[in-house]
Amino acid sequence: MPLATASLAWRDLRASGRSLWVFCACLMLGVTLIAASGGLFQQVSGGLLADTRTLFGGDLEVRHRAPLSERELAWMGARGEVSLLIELRTMLLTDDGRAELVELQSFDQRYPLYGEVRLRPNASLAETLADREGAWGAAFDPVLAERLGLQVGDRVRLGELSVVLRALIESQPDRSLRADWRGPPVLIAAKALPATGLVQVGSRLAYRYRVKIDGDAAAWRADFARAFPAADGELRTFAERSERLSQVLAQLGSGLLLIGFSALFVGGLGVFNSVHAYLQGKLATMATLAALGLRDRRLAAVYLAQVLMLAGAASLVGTLLGGALALAGTALAAERLPLAPTLRGLFLPMAVAWLFGVLTALTFALPALGRALSVPPAALFRGIDGAATRTPARYWWATAACGVLTTALVVAVLPEPLFGAGFILVTLLLLTLLEGLVRLLRSGAQRLLDHPRLQGRFALRLAVAGLCRPGSALRPSLLSLGSALTLLVASTLVVAALLRTLNDTIPEQSPALVFYDISAFQLEEFRAVLSESPSLRRLDLAPLVLGRLSRVNSEVLRESGDAGRVLEARDEHKLSYRLDNFDNVVVDRGAWWPEGYRGPPLVAMEDREADQLGLQVGDRLRFDILGQAVDAELVAIYSQRRFQARFWLEAIFSDGVLEPFITRYVGAAYLDPGEAVTAQNRIAAVAPSVVTVRTEGILAEARALLGRASAGLAAIAGVSLAASLLVLASVVATSRARQVYDASVLHTLGARLSLIRQSLRLEYALLALLTSLFAIVLGSALASALLEYRLQLQVPNIWWLGALTAVGVSVASLGFGARYLLRQLRLAPALLLRSGG
């Protein structure tokens, strides 16, 4: 760009560019969302995926319910460094009798293979957990200590063992991402574990052998499977963990980025209207420059330079704000995840966001620029823009090039490219649908003008005519405010449905207490303790048996040519009985067996497990349970209700099949929530190995998580709404002169000012009604699809809440625009004619 052109563009911009504040604000808001979401995704994914070995605890893991054999350990030790971590979910008891679910962990001297455990106060693990002064030590997760109000030096009981809290875990490299739900970790020494009395027949200990190797993890696993084909341990590699984690993060990141792109797209309409209004005010200047000999190309370069200057500056501010938000979000997430905010990780997403801002500005500004520059100087001097109704072809080609480049960049930067392609297709479909709707409404308005009932109703006819006049705010209102309201309505309905589920549906339908690992010999004592609760209405107990699927029809899974089936043969499944649909599962394929059935063994399988193996109703399955083979016919495939499933059973057998293998039970108790804590404490005091989960505790965590998610959704919806309001402001600014001029002409011809004002109120009321209906229909459809098909929730009767939100926001937003125009109509007719002409 020549220096003289840039200098001229800058001087002109300084003199009259203040009217482009809407341009800058719209662009800045959209770029802020993209930079914030992209930066947050980069920080979280980079932190979690940078060293998955550390999160996983090793290069590989062999997980088993019992210790591995000496032969297996020798083979593993000769091919890598092995560390053993033993996990057991149990109940912790404080001195005042309070119980809390924890993940008890003990380990050998090699733990951890990657990273390090940092304690507060600073000390080594061995020193902290050692037997000193007649007491074993323990290190607690800070979440647990805060929840129970414990301090360093306090004593707690784990089974039969009293331990001293000697340190808080400041950092544990392999801390589970689900620790706050499953139970926060408590670390004790390996020699202290037997003293708890929790290691007994039927205890569900997890022996996790982590392996650190120099070679390829997949090859090591294949060698192990060949060396020990009959071994039952589940083998996982850090790469599989990384792949699954990256898939989840990519989906979340893509969703956040798409919201940012939507806001930037809506902001692009504000860019177009703002540039159009600005150039309409520059007609005399453009005419003068053209008459003085400034060629069209040079004139275009001047105003294009202004667009690029403002776009670059506004996008830069947006990237800086978005980067700051990304750092703040990462800092909040670091309280629960192993993250460390870094400026280096923000450079790429901020640069991409800036580029999106500039490309969006060009895409939406070029048509307005071409339209203004195509007017002859003579027409410009007269201030007539009627000749500028067509944009030259070369500007449309330039606009198309910017649009294609922006589209390609969207697909390229999204972690899930299919999300980008889907977003583009949906956007095109939405634009097509919107254009059809606008034409339909305009055609309807034209026909309505001829309706006999509108005869003599001047204000209403004028309002209806305003919907179909050139330059009407109908299209931008539906596209900008309608899009933002659609997101707002969908978010409102989803959050309200989740809150209704968490606050009403689940507490009403779910048990107050859920129990795991009740040994058969504990049943009588367990029933007796629980029966002391006066409000106990119902107690459901079901056996829980662990087994593995070994054969499908004639195929032995361990000998299958499908690697996925070979691994599936090592997975342990939770098996039980139906017992009046104990876990509220829903049969999708096939059917349950008749009540009281006593024939050959039948089985129903969970849909995820069945689909992984390609199972079909009618297949013959063989399960290995405690060394014995159990054959059964697959007669049903069921799905779990996402918010109501408690035990996530992989297979349900017909009655009597599992009797020889039953050693433990699971259960659910229905009683008043106020007595649940007391009952949990009593059970933990006599049977600490029984894992007890309070529904209200899980709901409290879910409400806290939903609260944070709702705050994020509210912020995103607020930014999108702000961008839409700026678009409306630009629409009002663009059409103000024409509307004021039309009003002044009507007033001069004898129309009362009160009728003109009434027609404007009615016109904007009609816009608010149409925009609200658009958002209510589309937003409700999106919310319904998400709730029913993704979250598997029945949609409660809360549609009125979405409608109230849409109507309230649209009326308030468009009301401000109408009030602004009405204020312009307080002038005298002569002044109106001069301002409008």
Secondary structure as GFF3:
##gff-version 3
##sequence-region A 1 837
A	DSSP	alpha_helix	3	16	.	.	.	ID=ss1
A	DSSP	three_ten_helix	17	20	.	.	.	ID=ss2
A	DSSP	alpha_helix	21	49	.	.	.	ID=ss3
A	DSSP	alpha_helix	52	56	.	.	.	ID=ss4
A	DSSP	beta_strand	60	64	.	.	.	ID=ss5
A	DSSP	alpha_helix	70	78	.	.	.	ID=ss6
A	DSSP	beta_strand	81	94	.	.	.	ID=ss7
A	DSSP	beta_strand	99	107	.	.	.	ID=ss8
A	DSSP	beta_strand	118	120	.	.	.	ID=ss9
A	DSSP	alpha_helix	125	129	.	.	.	ID=ss10
A	DSSP	beta_strand	136	140	.	.	.	ID=ss11
A	DSSP	alpha_helix	142	148	.	.	.	ID=ss12
A	DSSP	beta_strand	155	158	.	.	.	ID=ss13
A	DSSP	beta_strand	161	171	.	.	.	ID=ss14
A	DSSP	alpha_helix	179	182	.	.	.	ID=ss15
A	DSSP	beta_strand	185	187	.	.	.	ID=ss16
A	DSSP	three_ten_helix	190	192	.	.	.	ID=ss17
A	DSSP	three_ten_helix	194	196	.	.	.	ID=ss18
A	DSSP	beta_strand	206	212	.	.	.	ID=ss19
A	DSSP	alpha_helix	217	227	.	.	.	ID=ss20
A	DSSP	beta_strand	234	237	.	.	.	ID=ss21
A	DSSP	alpha_helix	238	280	.	.	.	ID=ss22
A	DSSP	alpha_helix	283	291	.	.	.	ID=ss23
A	DSSP	alpha_helix	296	333	.	.	.	ID=ss24
A	DSSP	three_ten_helix	344	346	.	.	.	ID=ss25
A	DSSP	alpha_helix	347	373	.	.	.	ID=ss26
A	DSSP	alpha_helix	377	382	.	.	.	ID=ss27
A	DSSP	three_ten_helix	386	388	.	.	.	ID=ss28
A	DSSP	alpha_helix	393	413	.	.	.	ID=ss29
A	DSSP	alpha_helix	417	449	.	.	.	ID=ss30
A	DSSP	three_ten_helix	452	454	.	.	.	ID=ss31
A	DSSP	alpha_helix	458	468	.	.	.	ID=ss32
A	DSSP	alpha_helix	474	476	.	.	.	ID=ss33
A	DSSP	pi_helix	477	481	.	.	.	ID=ss34
A	DSSP	alpha_helix	482	500	.	.	.	ID=ss35
A	DSSP	pi_helix	501	505	.	.	.	ID=ss36
A	DSSP	alpha_helix	506	509	.	.	.	ID=ss37
A	DSSP	beta_strand	513	519	.	.	.	ID=ss38
A	DSSP	three_ten_helix	520	522	.	.	.	ID=ss39
A	DSSP	alpha_helix	523	530	.	.	.	ID=ss40
A	DSSP	beta_strand	538	543	.	.	.	ID=ss41
A	DSSP	beta_strand	545	552	.	.	.	ID=ss42
A	DSSP	beta_strand	555	556	.	.	.	ID=ss43
A	DSSP	three_ten_helix	557	559	.	.	.	ID=ss44
A	DSSP	alpha_helix	563	568	.	.	.	ID=ss45
A	DSSP	beta_strand	573	577	.	.	.	ID=ss46
A	DSSP	beta_strand	586	590	.	.	.	ID=ss47
A	DSSP	beta_strand	602	606	.	.	.	ID=ss48
A	DSSP	alpha_helix	607	613	.	.	.	ID=ss49
A	DSSP	beta_strand	620	625	.	.	.	ID=ss50
A	DSSP	beta_strand	628	639	.	.	.	ID=ss51
A	DSSP	beta_strand	651	653	.	.	.	ID=ss52
A	DSSP	three_ten_helix	659	661	.	.	.	ID=ss53
A	DSSP	beta_strand	664	670	.	.	.	ID=ss54
A	DSSP	alpha_helix	673	686	.	.	.	ID=ss55
A	DSSP	beta_strand	691	694	.	.	.	ID=ss56
A	DSSP	alpha_helix	695	748	.	.	.	ID=ss57
A	DSSP	alpha_helix	753	785	.	.	.	ID=ss58
A	DSSP	pi_helix	786	790	.	.	.	ID=ss59
A	DSSP	alpha_helix	799	824	.	.	.	ID=ss60
A	DSSP	alpha_helix	829	836	.	.	.	ID=ss61
###
